[in-house]
Amino acid sequence: MSDRELTPMTLSANAAQRIRFLMEQENRPDAAVRVAVTGGGCAGFQYGFDFDSAAAEDDFVFERDGARIVVDPLSLSFLQGSEVDYVEELIGASFQIAIPSATSSCGCGTSFAM
């Protein structure tokens, strides 16, 4: 499977709304949120979020309702078919990713195993 045939990621309506809010708060309306997977965490891999002003040539860009996330090809290979959501709970609020190919996850909320 080539990089350009990877299954896309999606953004929930809540995630898109929160990303737009954060970009406005940071006065960076044209920025995106970068999602990246790295080794480590409680279960073997972990994902993280950061602001990014520009996508690299080989990045994948996913949009919903004016909000954008960018993902490098290697990270997307782990995150295929995932949905980025923003969840507000009594214990706090956070971005979460539902990763269909993960075999397990950790209580920290950002670590997963394949």
Residue pairs with C-beta under 8 A, 6 or more apart in sequence:
3 58
3 73
3 76
6 60
6 73
6 76
6 77
6 80
7 80
7 81
8 60
8 62
8 80
8 81
9 35
9 60
9 62
9 69
9 71
9 76
9 79
9 80
9 81
9 82
9 83
9 84
10 62
10 64
10 82
10 83
10 84
11 19
11 62
11 63
11 64
11 65
11 67
11 69
11 83
11 84
12 83
12 84
12 85
12 86
13 64
13 65
14 85
14 86
14 87
15 64
15 67
15 84
15 85
15 86
15 95
16 64
16 65
16 66
16 67
17 65
17 67
17 86
18 86
18 95
19 33
19 67
19 68
19 69
19 86
20 65
20 66
20 67
22 33
22 51
23 29
23 30
23 31
23 51
23 67
26 51
28 51
28 53
30 53
31 51
31 52
31 53
32 51
32 52
32 55
32 61
32 68
32 69
32 70
33 49
33 50
33 51
33 52
33 67
33 68
33 69
33 70
33 95
34 49
34 50
34 51
34 52
34 69
34 70
34 71
35 47
35 48
35 49
35 69
35 70
35 71
35 75
35 79
35 84
35 97
36 47
36 48
36 50
36 71
36 72
36 75
37 45
37 46
37 47
37 74
37 75
37 78
37 79
38 45
38 46
38 47
38 48
39 45
39 46
40 46
40 111
41 106
41 108
41 110
41 111
41 112
42 106
42 107
42 108
42 111
43 104
43 105
43 106
43 111
43 112
43 113
44 111
44 112
44 113
44 114
45 78
45 111
45 112
45 113
45 114
46 108
46 110
46 111
46 112
47 75
47 78
47 79
47 97
47 110
47 112
48 110
49 95
52 70
55 61
55 70
56 70
56 72
58 72
58 73
59 70
59 71
59 72
59 73
60 70
60 71
60 72
60 73
60 76
61 68
61 69
61 70
62 68
62 69
62 70
62 71
63 69
69 84
71 79
78 99
78 101
78 114
79 97
79 99
80 100
80 101
81 100
81 101
82 97
82 98
82 99
82 100
83 97
83 98
84 95
84 96
84 97
85 95
85 96
85 97
85 98
86 93
86 94
86 95
86 96
87 93
87 94
87 95
87 96
94 109
96 109
99 105
99 112
101 114
102 112
102 113
102 114
103 113
103 114
104 112
104 113
105 111
105 112
105 113
106 112
